[in-house]
Structure formats: structure tokens, C-alpha cells
Amino acid sequence: MEFNFEKNLKEFFKYSYFKNIKVYSNPLENNETKILSQLDILNIIANEINNSLANRNFKDIFLTASTGSGKSLLFQLPSIDLYSNGLITLVITPLKALMKDQVEFLKSRNINFTTFINSDDTYLEREEKLLGIKKGKYSLIYISPEFLVRYNDLNLLFNFENNKKIGFYVLDEAHCVSTWGKNFRPDYWFIGKRFKKWREEENCNAPILALTATAVNSGDFDSVSDIIEILNLKRPHVILSYIKRENINIKIEKYEPEGKYTDNKKEEFVAEKIQELLQSYKKIIIYHPFRSSAKRFKNFLNDKKIKAEKFVGEMDKIERNKVYNLLKEGKINCIIATKAFGIGINIDDIDCIYHYAINKSLTDYVQEIGRAGRDENIKSLAITHFNPKDLKFTRILNYTSALSQWQLRKIIEKILYIYNLTYKTIIGKWIIIYPETFLNIFKETDDIEKKVKTALLLIEKDFEEKYGLPYITFSIPSYSKVYCSIDRENFKKLESTQYLKCFTLIREQKDNIRNEKFNEEFISRIYDIGDIWELDLEKLWKDFLKNENLGSLRAKFFSEKGLIEGIKIFPRIHLIANLKKIYKFTEDDLTDIINKLEEIFYNFGNKYFYKDDLEKELKEKNLVIENLAEIILSFFKIENNNVENNQKPYSFIFEKFTSDRQKQYRIIKNKIYRFKNFLMKNLKIMFVNNQEFDYFIPINTKDKLIFMGFLELFNLATFQVFGSTEIAFNIYVADPIKIQDLLKSGYKNILLHNLKEREENEILLIKKFAEEYINSENSWNFIENYFLGHFNYNNFNHSKMNDAKLEEEKYYEGI
């Protein structure tokens, strides 16, 4: 197949020449560089595509290239010739807004065979695009990973005809595969599993181009090898672009306040520095580690007459776009940002990056300072004022986003219990589990779907690496069941419509009974408002509500905002719970546990205490359960510390940070009785006449899930959830007996252990980077050595560095 790169560059993009990219000649040996033009890389890509088309062995391509180096051209140009030959280019990218921008840009260049597919599409939009792919109208397709991971078979998705096939895969922002923590994208890791499956089909077997701005090649901080392994890349060409940015001046100064370091002092100091910087720089990004603190600091700067806006993850899309455009158009010249201001940012004239606190890794640091100086003619500054105590922010962030060994063990235990309950001793079967089944393992406020998905990936990969077989593996069903209750009046309306064929009767009203209001002598047995129905939401979407996207339909359904006009339906969650002993014994055990906890809580009085203090008291009461103190403090904390407006019957612990960011706690004693009553009332309501609770509960009664999580924590019961607001996981258990043996022997996930070790060493390394600052050239040399894999854990004097770490880390003991 012939590629016409130079002709198409001029005809479609109006460029007369290809950019040069400085790359490392042999990064495993030295830091010597050479120049490759975009055309050189395009020729490598073309050669591998032709090898694939000729059924010869082909290689994939892994490329790191800084923002602004023209990475997009490396797949947009091949897509033109692939289109002419009836071949598809599939571009997997995580940002929906970026897809739309790219497609609009390409169409402005008369490249009209491009489209994008993501979860925001209505059914009609998606079908038009898929039909267009089938008929050859579209062949450059931008697609989101969370949409794509649901499809084992691309033939089924794209419905190929006329010998159509995929000619080229592109995975943009490939570092998302190995960037652990809060911003990790488990769907990207899942794409690696999909690549392996997809490329087994002849018409889907094509080279992959994996692109990222930064990745560490070899050494203990190696991420290149991780990405290659996770994505199942075939013998890839590894092309690493020159990491140094000559137009960005790095400046790290010491911040040493008089007296004790406090957050207030740091804010005052940074505000003064920003005022000075605004005299010389046009657009400043202040990176702050915390959303809440970023908002507060924005107000603090405004009070100082510094016009600044915030750009953080919890803002809605409209507000974020507004701030982004204000900065881009020069109407404001300062924003306080978190990591949310990252992928897809396209502002050429940012000329100053200020880090309120140093990052958790050099990779994050380089990515963030790289937002400046996109125009190579603009001299930019990357500045921070460093104090070792700033690393407390990093450790808090690492802690709050991290998974723990005990959580992985609890997940495996729960999977095994549900499997044995379902299949007894049969080996090798699938079970469906919803994320909220693990609500006793993760906090109510966590992104539980993402947490469980990440945990399952860690478990699967760890088993596979240790034993050559994933004893637990999982997939994501294309859709999840949802349930609802419909009263007689609304069912009569539904019955006369075609919508009825989307509903299946699950349980009649007379069979869905629960206990409710009670006192010592009286228990009221009540029914739901109507029969229980399973709703095929995807069928409703495809057949009747084609002008909406499936995500918005789910949101409407669970928020009761008129899914079907004129018909009221009430969403339900199916909760199945079982006591492990008869009711009387369970009641006695729960009473004993409550009495011990009550005594501990009252003994603390009105004093503040740390997690360690609670752990000590629990041990004295013989309440020895792994991470029990952490779980209690997480689950029964008053949200947002709003004691006055706290209506949750199970929240009675007030949390605060000390001046050095240690977490302290205080018991709100007048709420303990309500907590006791919450536990005993739910036990009686759910189980007084039964060993099992099997009921479809309203969507807003998650307090029962919290209660069941408490019982399961103390091994008094177990529970499952079906039809929740989150997607389901289809989990395959290969050998339950082997898994049980592993749990008995104290299972430890080595992959998670290694990740935590790496995380800690990343902190030590960036501390070394900041403390050894001499000048910008020296700092860029340090960064280059890092990305070329020249740093190993044994480079550090751990004894000396850990002594220093202990001084700054006392806060951590209370977390």
C-alpha cells in the first residue's frame, strides 16, 4: 500500500515541511540524541501497517513526544491513505472534549471521513456513526476507552462488511495505563486485555501506536515497560523524545518561615510571590494539591486584589470551560488549578507555572510544567518555594487515593463467599457482582465503581504473575439491570403503551414484604407501592428514547426525573442479606459489640484523639479486626464536619486537621444513642422473623447497606446488591479452593506492595530533586537522568532520608 505523506501534508494541512523531533539514539546506553523528522516516524508506521496487511510479522510503536511536537499528525496523515484503501484508523483517547475538537479541526481541513463515539452520544447519533463506519463513510474514529472496553468483539460493534478491516490502532495518553492513584484510569488498563483479544481476529489485527508525553525508560521507576506489558504491544519500536525543554527555566527556592510552619503562613508567602510574578509574566498557573484548599486560596488571592479563578475536578463542564476560555483569551491571567488542568489543555502562551507544593513524582512535575512554553519562542518559568513539610500534602493524597492490602483481601473473601453461596463446589463459573456489594470496604463517598475496578485488576494481574493463571478475572457487561416499583395508577398508563415490552415482572407486591415501624410490642409488615419490575434500560433507549444518551437515561431513572413522560416509576435496589447465626445469637453479639464501642466512645469524653488511640482501645476490648479503627473513623465521620445539619443516624465522629495536617477526631456524644438505635432498629426490621432479608429497597435508603456493612465487618452477616446505580462486574472464579488456601495463608498482593514502595521512593526522589537544586540546567539534567532510568532505589541513602521523613510525617500516623 502506498502512503502519500508529503502530498497530503500540503493538501490537507497546508504545511510545507515536517517538524523535526529530537530523540534519544540509544536511551538504554546513554543520553546522546539524534533528529528524526515526523516523516521518519511516519515511514516506520507505514512499514508496519504494510507488514500487517501482507500478513507478515509486524511491530507496534511506542512514542513519547512533548506537547506541541505534532503527535496527532502521526496518525492523522496515515488515516488519509488508509481511508482511500478502505481501512479504519481507531484512535482511543480519554477526553471527550478533545475528540470533538479534533474532529471539527479535521473537517475544517476537508478530512470528512472522521467521527467520534463516546457515552454522550444519543442512540440515533451512535447508530448513524456505526452505520457510516460499516458503509465506509467514516474511517478515522475517535473513541473513548470506557465505551470500547464493553466490546470483546469489534466485528460485533462495527458490523464490518465488504472486507473492511482495522488498519491502525492509536492509543493516546498511554501513561494513563500506569499512572496510579486518584487519576488512574482502569479502563485504559482494560484496553490492554481487549487489544490481545481483538487482534486475534484477522480483520482487527493491526499495529498499535501508543503515544504519551512522558514515560520513564528502565530503572526502578520504569513505566515504559509497564505500558508495553499492559497494552500487550508486539516487539515495539520505542522512540523517546528529548525530555529537556530549553525554553522553560526551572527555579526552586527554599521556603523557611520564621517560627512554626503553618498553612496560613504559606498562603501569605505565596500570595506575595504571585503579586511579584504578575509584574513579569502574562499567564500563571498555580498548581495546588487539594481542591478544597485551591478554592480557599483563590478567595484569599481575591481578597489581596489578585484577580484569579479556580480550575478543579469537581467543577461542572460549563464552569471549567468558562475559566479555561477566560485564561486562553487573556481576560484573566492567573488560575489556581489541581491536576484537572492537564490532558487536553491547549494554551500556547502560558509562561509561568507555580507549584504551591512539590508534586508526588517527577513525572507529574514535568507534565505540569510542560503546560507552559508550548510556543517555543516564549521563555517560561517553572517555580516553587520548597519546604520538606510540603510533602505532607503528597502523602495525604497518596493515602486517600490508595488501595490497601486489607481491602483486596476483603474483596476476595466477599467474591469467594458469594461464589460458594451460588455454586457450592463447582469450579470455573461466572458471577455478577455490583460495586455497592463492597460498600463495607470503601467509604460511601468514594468513587466505588473505579475503586472496585482497580482492585479487581490488581487481584487478577497479581494472581496471573504469581501462578500463571488469573484465579479471579472479570469483564464488564454491555449493560446492567435496573429495577423499579410501579403503583397501580401508573401501571395502567404504562400498560397501554409500547414501553411495556421493556419491563419484566420480577416480584408481585404481595411477595415483597418488609418490616418497618415498630416499638417493643409492635412490628408493622408493609408492602412496596406496587409490583417489582426489571427494566431493560438499553432496549428502552434503542426502541423509544433514541434522542438521549444512555448515561442521561440512567441518571433520570435513578433521580426519578420523569424517565417516561406522564408515568411515574420508582427505582429500587435489590438487597439480599443473610445472618450467619440465628437472630437471637446475632442480637446478643451485636449488643455486646455496641456496648464495647459505646464504652470506648464515652471514655474519650470531649477530648480529641488520634487513630492510634482508638486502635489501642479496640484491642483492649478484644475487638481485633484488621483496620477496624480506620473503617470506623471513615464510615461514621460526619460529612463536611457539619454537626448541626448532620441527619445521618450513623454519623457521630467529628474530624479536623491540626496545624501540621494531622487528623484528629472527637466523638459527638449526644449522637451515640442515635447510632445504637440505628443498628438495633435495622436488625429488628430486617431479620426479626427471618434469617434472610430479600427486598427491593428505595434508592435513597443506603443506610441499610451501611448497616449490613457493619454486620459483615464483625462477621455477623453477609449481603449482596443488585441493580444499583453503578455498573456490574462479571467475575470469573477459576478455582475457589485454591483461592481459599491463599487467603488462609495470608494473601498479600505483591503488585500493590511494589506500587506503594515505588510511590514512597518517588517522594524521596522528588525531595532529593528539590533539595539539590543548583540551577535550571542542573535540574533538567536530573530530570533527564530520571526519564532515562538512571535512578534506582539504592541511589538513596534511605536511612538518612527516612530519618528526615519521620520529622515531616507525624501527621500521617493519625490518618
QUIMO-V591296 format. One record per run of one state. SS is the DSSP state (@ for helix, = for strand, . for the rest). FROM is the first residue (numbers start at 1). LEN is the number of residues. If there is no record, write none. Layout:
{{SS;FROM;LEN} {SS;FROM;LEN}}
This chain:
{{.;1;4} {@;5;9} {.;14;6} {=;20;5} {.;25;8} {=;33;5} {@;38;16} {.;54;7} {=;61;4} {.;65;8} {@;73;12} {.;85;2} {=;87;6} {.;93;3} {@;96;13} {.;109;5} {=;114;4} {.;118;4} {=;122;1} {@;123;13} {.;136;4} {=;140;4} {.;144;1} {@;145;4} {.;149;5} {@;154;5} {.;159;6} {=;165;7} {.;172;2} {@;174;4} {.;178;8} {@;186;13} {.;199;3} {@;202;3} {.;205;2} {=;207;6} {.;213;11} {@;224;7} {.;231;6} {=;237;5} {.;242;6} {=;248;7} {.;255;8} {@;263;15} {.;278;6} {=;284;4} {.;288;3} {@;291;13} {.;304;5} {=;309;3} {.;312;5} {@;317;12} {.;329;5} {=;334;4} {.;338;14} {=;352;4} {.;356;6} {@;362;8} {.;370;10} {=;380;7} {.;387;1} {@;388;14} {.;402;3} {@;405;19} {.;424;5} {=;429;6} {@;435;4} {.;439;9} {@;448;20} {.;468;4} {=;472;4} {.;476;6} {=;482;5} {.;487;1} {@;488;8} {.;496;2} {@;498;5} {=;503;5} {.;508;1} {@;509;3} {.;512;1} {=;513;6} {.;519;4} {=;523;5} {.;528;3} {=;531;5} {.;536;1} {@;537;7} {.;544;5} {=;549;1} {@;550;10} {.;560;4} {=;564;1} {.;565;2} {=;567;1} {.;568;2} {=;570;10} {.;580;3} {@;583;22} {.;605;4} {=;609;1} {.;610;1} {@;611;10} {.;621;7} {@;628;8} {.;636;1} {=;637;1} {.;638;1} {@;639;3} {.;642;11} {=;653;5} {.;658;5} {=;663;5} {.;668;1} {@;669;19} {.;688;4} {=;692;7} {.;699;4} {@;703;11} {.;714;3} {=;717;6} {.;723;5} {=;728;6} {.;734;2} {@;736;9} {.;745;5} {@;750;22} {.;772;4} {@;776;12} {.;788;5} {@;793;3} {.;796;2} {@;798;11} {.;809;1} {@;810;4} {.;814;2}}
